[in-house]
C-alpha cells in the first residue's frame, strides 16, 4: 500500500502568519484561531493560544510573553512555533480521537529547509504519524477549486497576513512565483502610522485591523464610510476618541496596495506565453484575507486589464486545499514539497 493512501482522521493545517486553521478529514474546518501563543517565561509552559492569547498582546506582565511566532510568512520564533503546533495537534487528536494522524501543512513558498524540518519535527512530536508540506499558493489554488494537475496555466494571488504570494501553476507545479512581505500586517501598520501622523492618536494592532476590515478599500468608495476609534492622544497622553473615514484609510494603505499590484504585474511579465494565454482567458484568482478589501479586485483588473475573481471563502482557501490534498494524495503527490524530496 502506498504511504499516500490516507485512512482515519487525517489533519490539514494552514500555518498562517495571522491565523492557524485546522481541517479534519470528514469533519471540515474545526479550528480557526489567531496565530498567537502566550508563554510563561519562568516555566516555558503554554498559558494560552489563539484568541485568548491574542487578547494578551501588549498587555502582559514581565512573567508572561504573548507572541506571534510567525512573522512575514516565516517562523520568527522556533520554540513558540513548536509549542503552538504541538498544543494544537495534541488538542485536536484528543478532542476528535484522531489517534496518530497524518498531517498536510500549508507553508510559505519561501520557507527554508531548516524551517521545513522545524515544522515537521513539531508536528511529529505532537503525535502525528507522518507530515507532508505543501506550498501555500498551491494549497490556495487547490482550495479555490483550480485543477492544478492540468497542463493549463492558472494564476493565484494569496494575500495573507505576513506575505502576498503570487504563483502561476501548471501540471501540478509552480512555474513562476513571487513572494512579497507586504500583506495584511503591513496594511495594519500603515493605518497605525497614518492615524498617529494625521489624527495625533496612538492605536494598537487590533484597532488597526478592525479599521481595515470595517472600512478598508483599495479605491475610493462611491458612498464614504466612517468609524469611531479610540486611542491615546499623543499630545496629552490621555485616552481620546476620533473618527476615521474610508477615504483616509484608502490614502493610508495606497502605497502598499500598489506594491501588491506591481508584484502581480511582474509575475505576469515572467509567465511563459503559452500559459499567459490561458491566464487571459481564466483570469486572476484572489485568495487570503486581503482579497476581501473593497474594490481590490477592480483595481487589479484595471491595472492588469484582465478579469479578476475573488475565491469563495478566500480566508479558507489554503486549509481547504490541504484537506483536498488529503483526499487525493495519489493524484496530488507532486504538490507536496517534502514528498518530492523523499522519492
C-alpha positions in Angstrom: 0.0 0.0 0.0 1.3 3.5 -0.9 2.1 5.8 2.0 -0.1 8.3 0.2 -3.3 6.3 0.9 -4.6 8.2 3.9 -7.0 6.5 6.3 -8.5 7.6 9.5 -8.9 11.1 10.8 -6.2 13.0 9.0 -5.5 16.7 9.5 -4.8 19.6 7.2 -3.2 22.8 8.7 -2.9 26.3 7.3 0.1 27.7 9.2 -0.7 31.4 8.6 1.1 34.5 10.0 -2.3 35.9 11.2 -4.4 32.7 11.7 -4.0 29.0 12.1 -6.8 26.9 10.5 -7.2 23.2 11.0 -9.3 20.8 8.9 -10.2 17.3 10.0 -10.9 14.8 7.2 -14.7 14.1 7.3 -15.4 17.0 9.7 -14.4 20.1 7.8 -12.7 23.2 9.5 -12.6 22.5 13.2 -10.3 25.3 14.3 -9.7 28.9 13.2 -7.7 31.0 15.6 -5.1 33.8 15.6 -1.5 32.5 15.4 -0.6 33.8 18.8 0.8 32.0 21.8 1.2 33.1 25.5 4.1 31.5 27.3 5.1 31.6 31.0 8.7 33.0 31.0 9.5 31.1 34.2 8.3 27.6 33.3 8.3 27.8 29.5 4.8 26.4 29.5 1.9 27.5 27.3 -0.7 29.6 29.1 -3.0 30.3 26.2 -3.2 30.1 22.4 -5.4 31.7 19.7 -8.0 34.3 20.7 -7.2 34.2 24.4 -3.5 34.7 23.7 -4.3 37.5 21.2 -6.2 39.4 23.8 -3.0 39.4 25.9 -0.9 41.1 23.1 0.6 44.3 24.5 -1.0 43.7 27.9 1.2 41.1 29.7 3.4 41.5 32.8 7.1 40.6 32.5 6.4 37.0 33.6 4.4 36.3 30.5 5.2 36.7 26.8 2.4 36.8 24.2 4.0 36.4 20.8 3.1 35.9 17.1 5.6 33.1 16.4 5.2 33.5 12.6 6.1 36.9 11.0 6.3 38.0 7.4 5.3 34.4 6.4 8.3 32.8 8.1 8.9 31.3 11.5 10.3 34.1 13.7 10.3 32.1 17.0 11.1 28.4 16.6 10.3 27.5 20.2 7.0 29.3 20.3 6.0 27.8 16.9 6.8 24.3 18.1 4.9 24.8 21.3 1.9 26.2 19.4 1.8 23.4 16.8 2.3 20.7 19.5 -0.5 22.2 21.5 -2.9 22.4 18.5 -2.3 18.9 17.1 -2.5 17.3 20.6 -5.7 19.2 21.3 -7.3 18.0 18.0 -6.1 14.4 18.5 -7.6 14.3 22.0 -10.9 16.0 21.2 -11.6 14.0 18.0 -9.9 10.8 19.0 -7.7 11.1 15.9 -5.0 8.6 17.1 -1.8 9.2 15.2 -3.0 11.3 12.2 -1.1 12.0 9.0 -0.9 15.8 8.5 -0.6 18.1 5.5 0.6 21.6 6.3 0.5 24.6 4.1 3.8 26.5 4.4 5.0 29.8 2.8 6.7 29.2 -0.6 9.9 31.0 0.7 10.3 28.6 3.7 13.9 27.4 4.3 14.8 23.7 4.7 15.7 24.4 8.4 12.2 25.8 8.9 10.6 22.9 7.0 12.3 20.5 9.4 11.2 22.5 12.4 7.6 22.3 11.2 7.8 18.6 10.5 9.5 17.9 13.8 7.0 19.9 15.9 4.0 18.1 14.4 5.7 14.6 14.7 6.4 15.4 18.3 2.8 16.3 18.8 1.8 12.7 17.9 1.5 12.8 14.1 2.3 9.6 12.1 3.6 11.4 9.0 3.8 15.1 7.9 3.6 16.4 4.4 4.3 20.0 3.4 2.5 22.0 0.6 3.3 25.5 -0.5 0.6 27.9 0.4 -0.1 29.3 -3.1 -0.5 25.7 -4.4 -2.8 24.8 -1.4 -4.8 28.1 -2.1 -5.2 27.2 -5.8 -6.5 23.7 -4.9 -8.8 25.2 -2.2 -10.1 27.6 -4.8 -11.1 24.6 -7.0 -8.5 25.1 -9.7 -7.4 21.9 -11.4 -3.7 22.3 -10.7 -2.7 19.0 -12.3 -3.9 20.0 -15.8 -1.4 21.4 -18.4 -3.1 24.8 -18.4 -2.0 27.9 -16.6 -3.7 29.4 -13.6 -2.5 32.4 -11.5 -3.4 32.7 -7.8 -2.7 35.7 -5.6 -2.8 34.8 -1.9 -2.8 37.9 0.2 -2.2 36.7 3.7 -1.2 38.3 7.0 2.6 38.3 6.6 3.1 37.7 2.8 1.5 38.1 -0.5 2.3 35.2 -2.8 1.7 35.3 -6.5 2.1 32.0 -8.3 1.5 30.7 -11.8 0.6 27.0 -11.6 0.5 24.3 -14.3 0.9 20.5 -14.3 0.9 20.2 -10.5 3.9 22.6 -10.1 4.6 26.3 -9.6 6.0 27.7 -12.8 6.6 31.3 -11.6 6.3 32.5 -8.1 6.9 35.9 -6.4 6.6 36.5 -2.7 6.2 39.9 -1.1 6.4 40.9 2.5 3.6 43.4 2.0 0.3 42.0 3.1 -2.4 42.3 5.8 0.0 43.1 8.7 1.8 45.8 6.6 -1.6 47.4 5.9 -2.4 47.4 9.6 1.0 49.1 10.2 0.2 51.7 7.5 -3.1 52.5 9.2 -1.4 52.8 12.7 1.2 55.2 11.2 -1.5 57.3 9.4 -3.7 57.7 12.5 -0.6 58.7 14.5 0.5 61.3 12.0 -2.8 62.7 10.8 -5.1 62.3 13.8 -2.4 62.5 16.6 -3.7 59.2 18.1 -1.8 56.1 19.1 -3.8 52.9 18.3 -2.9 49.2 18.6 -2.7 46.4 16.0 -6.1 45.1 16.9 -7.8 48.5 16.3 -5.9 49.0 13.0 -7.1 45.5 11.9 -10.7 46.4 12.7 -10.4 49.7 10.7 -9.1 47.7 7.7 -11.9 45.1 7.9 -14.7 47.6 8.5 -13.9 50.5 6.1 -10.7 49.5 4.2 -10.8 50.0 0.4 -8.3 49.9 -2.5 -10.0 52.7 -4.4 -12.3 55.5 -3.2 -15.9 54.3 -2.4 -19.0 55.8 -4.0 -20.5 56.2 -0.5 -17.9 57.1 2.0 -17.8 55.0 5.2 -16.6 56.1 8.6 -16.0 54.6 12.1 -15.2 55.8 15.6 -11.9 54.8 17.0 -10.3 55.0 20.5 -6.7 55.5 21.3 -4.2 57.5 23.3 -3.8 61.2 22.4 -0.1 61.8 21.5 -0.2 65.4 23.0 -2.0 64.9 26.3 -1.3 61.1 26.8 -4.9 60.7 27.7 -7.5 58.4 26.0 -9.4 60.0 23.2 -12.0 59.2 20.5 -11.7 60.2 16.9 -13.5 59.4 13.6 -11.7 57.9 10.5 -13.1 57.7 7.0 -12.7 55.1 4.2 -11.0 57.7 2.0 -8.4 58.3 4.8 -7.8 54.5 5.0 -7.5 54.3 1.2 -4.9 57.0 1.4 -3.1 55.2 4.3 -2.7 51.9 2.5 -2.4 53.1 -1.1 1.4 52.6 -1.4 1.3 49.0 0.0 -1.7 48.2 -2.2 0.2 49.3 -5.3 3.2 47.3 -4.3 1.0 44.2 -4.4 -0.4 45.2 -7.8 3.2 45.6 -9.1 4.3 42.1 -8.0 1.2 40.7 -9.8 2.3 42.6 -13.0 5.9 41.3 -12.5 4.7 37.7 -12.3 2.6 38.1 -15.4 5.6 39.5 -17.3 7.7 36.4 -16.4 4.9 34.0 -17.4 5.6 31.8 -20.5 3.5 32.9 -23.4 1.5 29.6 -23.7 0.4 29.9 -20.0 -0.2 33.6 -20.4 -2.9 33.0 -23.0 -4.7 30.5 -20.6 -4.5 33.2 -17.8 -6.0 35.9 -20.0 -8.9 33.5 -20.6 -9.3 32.3 -17.0 -8.4 35.5 -15.1 -6.6 36.1 -11.8 -7.9 34.3 -8.7 -7.6 36.2 -5.3 -7.4 34.3 -2.0 -6.4 35.2 1.5 -7.8 37.9 3.8 -6.5 40.7 1.6 -8.9 39.6 -1.1 -11.8 40.9 1.0 -10.6 44.6 0.8 -13.2 46.5 -1.0 -12.5 47.3 -4.7 -9.2 45.5 -4.6 -10.3 43.1 -7.4 -11.5 46.0 -9.5 -8.1 47.8 -9.1 -6.1 44.7 -10.1 -8.4 44.2 -13.0 -8.0 47.8 -14.3 -4.2 47.7 -13.8 -3.7 44.3 -15.5 -6.6 44.6 -18.0 -7.6 41.1 -17.0 -10.6 39.5 -15.3 -10.2 39.1 -11.5 -12.2 36.7 -9.4 -12.3 36.5 -5.6 -12.3 32.9 -4.5 -15.2 31.6 -2.4 -14.3 31.9 1.3 -10.9 33.4 0.5 -9.7 33.1 4.1 -10.2 29.3 4.0 -8.6 28.5 0.6 -5.3 27.3 2.0 -6.7 25.0 4.6 -9.4 23.7 2.2 -6.5 23.0 -0.2 -4.7 20.9 2.4 -8.0 19.0 3.0 -8.5 18.3 -0.7 -4.9 17.1 -0.9 -5.5 14.7 1.9 -8.4 13.2 -0.1 -6.5 12.7 -3.3 -2.8 12.3 -2.4 -2.1 9.7 -5.1 -3.0 12.3 -7.7 -1.5 15.3 -6.0 1.7 13.8 -4.6 3.8 16.1 -6.8 2.5 19.2 -5.0 4.0 18.0 -1.7 7.4 19.6 -1.2 8.9 17.1 1.2 7.3 14.1 -0.5 9.1 15.1 -3.7 12.4 15.1 -1.8 11.7 11.6 -0.4 11.4 10.0 -3.7 
